[in-house]
């Protein structure tokens, strides 16, 4: 079984400041890793994913994440946030050969003008 | 042109009623899912269908029954609704295990 821990339930950040949203996972098998974003009253949208290869993954809206196998982490970063980044961010894992996504509890990112 | 569409978007109903939520995807994907998001925003998979066959069935009460008439549709029927069923239900689809899942806008179910 897999599990995902998002250590911060809420992260307030000033506009144009950098941000890091933390994600750690646990799995006895190899996994794929994802970050999804949920804007208010909307569905989930994929930000980025790690399947294999380079551990630094770039996604949409200027976000990137780094897969660290030894620390079982997949932290999400953005060098300069914008008001429009205000949303709920979900980290998710998927075991090889299994289509089920296991989500973390989400991190609410609030941008302060 | 919506990729994954769910209807209705909002559903308010009384305890004990039976209701259905419909989902359609026009992406040509083989796999469809139902996820439940509770009041604390926690997302958990309920069911997964691949080409109309049930693949994943998490620990969900028997009152919840998915139905897939074809691979583009996955409906969720709920019998004898309870207060605890209040949540946002998301439909999603993916082509296979390594492609991203596309989510619908969600159906906010409120049981009163």
Interface residues (C-beta under 8 A of the other chain):
Chain A: X32 X34 X36 X38 X42 X43 X44 X45 X46 X49 X51 X88 X90 X94 X96 X97 X98 X99 X100 X101 X102 X103 X105 X106
Chain B: X4 X31 X33 X40 X41 X42 X43 X44 X45 X48 X50 X55 X56 X90 X92 X94 X96 X97 X98 X100 X101 X102 X103 X104 X105 X106
